[in-house]
């Protein structure tokens, strides 16, 4: 997960701040943010959590999720299967 989070923090540096917490050390905060599984990405605004993404995901999946949440066009590369 770490390489994907690092790429996201660079890609979205102008729009958001990426913060990592250790849920074992920050139990109260994890409960406040409704973290029920690890890894969990939580998008926050000034009012609190607005969206959660749970599970191991790649950079493209995180980008699609963020783009939906922050109303940006999906700029992740398309892959043919």
C-alpha positions as CSV (number, residue, x, y, z in Angstrom):
1,X,0.0,0.0,0.0
2,X,2.8,2.4,0.9
3,X,4.0,2.9,-2.8
4,X,0.4,3.6,-3.9
5,X,-0.1,6.1,-1.1
6,X,3.2,7.9,-1.9
7,X,2.1,8.2,-5.6
8,X,-1.3,9.6,-4.5
9,X,0.2,12.1,-2.2
10,X,2.3,13.5,-5.0
11,X,-0.4,13.4,-7.6
12,X,-3.0,15.2,-5.4
13,X,-0.6,17.4,-3.5
14,X,-2.5,20.6,-4.5
15,X,-5.9,19.2,-3.5
16,X,-5.4,17.2,-0.3
17,X,-3.0,16.2,2.5
18,X,-2.1,12.6,3.0
19,X,-1.7,11.5,6.6
20,X,-0.9,8.0,7.8
21,X,-1.9,6.8,11.3
22,X,-1.2,3.6,13.1
23,X,-4.6,2.4,14.3
24,X,-2.9,0.3,17.0
25,X,-1.4,3.4,18.5
26,X,-4.3,5.8,17.7
27,X,-7.3,3.6,18.8
28,X,-9.5,6.5,19.7
29,X,-9.0,8.3,16.4
30,X,-9.5,5.1,14.5
31,X,-12.9,4.6,16.3
32,X,-13.8,8.3,15.6
33,X,-13.1,7.8,11.9
34,X,-15.1,4.5,11.8
35,X,-12.1,2.4,10.7
36,X,-13.3,-1.2,10.7
37,X,-10.6,-2.8,8.6
38,X,-7.0,-2.3,7.6
39,X,-5.9,-0.8,5.4
40,X,-8.6,2.0,5.3
41,X,-8.4,5.3,3.4
42,X,-10.6,8.0,4.9
43,X,-11.4,11.2,3.1
44,X,-12.0,14.1,5.5
45,X,-13.3,17.6,5.0
46,X,-13.7,20.3,7.7
47,X,-16.8,18.5,9.1
48,X,-15.3,15.0,9.3
49,X,-15.1,11.8,7.4
50,X,-16.9,12.0,4.0
51,X,-15.9,8.6,2.5
52,X,-14.0,5.4,3.3
53,X,-12.1,3.0,1.0
54,X,-11.3,-0.3,2.7
55,X,-8.9,-3.0,1.6
56,X,-5.7,-3.3,-0.4
57,X,-6.1,-1.2,-3.6
58,X,-3.7,0.1,-6.2
59,X,-3.0,3.6,-7.3
60,X,-5.5,3.6,-10.1
61,X,-8.3,2.4,-7.8
62,X,-7.4,5.1,-5.3
63,X,-7.4,7.8,-8.0
64,X,-10.8,6.7,-9.3
65,X,-12.2,6.8,-5.7
66,X,-10.7,10.2,-5.0
67,X,-11.8,11.7,-8.3
68,X,-15.4,10.7,-7.6
69,X,-15.2,12.2,-4.1
70,X,-13.5,15.5,-5.1
71,X,-15.4,15.9,-8.4
72,X,-12.5,15.7,-10.8
73,X,-12.4,13.9,-14.1
74,X,-10.8,10.5,-13.9
75,X,-7.3,11.0,-15.1
76,X,-6.0,7.5,-14.3
77,X,-4.6,5.6,-17.2
78,X,-7.0,3.2,-18.9
79,X,-5.9,-0.5,-19.1
80,X,-7.1,-2.9,-21.6
81,X,-7.9,-6.4,-20.4
